[in-house]
Amino acid sequence: MSVDRSGNCYSCGRPLNAEDYPRGSFCPGCRAETRCCRNCEFYSPSQNNRCREPQAERVLDKEASNFCEFFRPRAGGPDQPQSRRPSPASGDSAKAAFDALFKRKPRE
C-alpha cells in the first residue's frame, strides 16, 4: 500500500512528505524512524495495543519501522495526541455545542 499523504514526525514535529515514509526511512530532523506506529494517525495510547485500527496486527515497538498495511501519516507535532475530538471547551461553549447538536435555542 502506498502512502499518499504527508504528516509530521512524532519526535520533533518536522513536516514529512509522502516520500518520507518507506520502511527503514528516518526523519531528516531527528533521525527517528518514520514508518512507525507513533507516526500513524491510528496510534492512540488509550486504545488496546495503542491502535484505533481493530484489524491491525500487534506491534510491540511503536517507534520502530513495521509492515502495518493500515499505516497513515499523522498530522501534529511532537508527542501531540491524535484525536478527532474537539479540545475541552468552557461550560458555556460546550452547552452551546450541545444545544446546536439537538437544535435547541440557547437560553437567555
C-alpha angles and dihedrals in degrees: 000000000000122000110232102176138074128231144157134277112259091218106046104008094238113158112253128199126221088260091061095070109072114126111275095025124131134212109260089220105050105003093240114149109263105204096062137115093260089061094049125100089226093059110114123161091206095059131084107277085004090274131110092203105091094197096053117111117244115269116194100194106053092187097053127088113265142175099243109153092204095061115136122172114251126222119224140078133275115320093347110149113240113230135153090210119101117252117267111284134202118269094258096051091043090053091048090051090049091049091048090051091056094033095243120155112244116253115250 
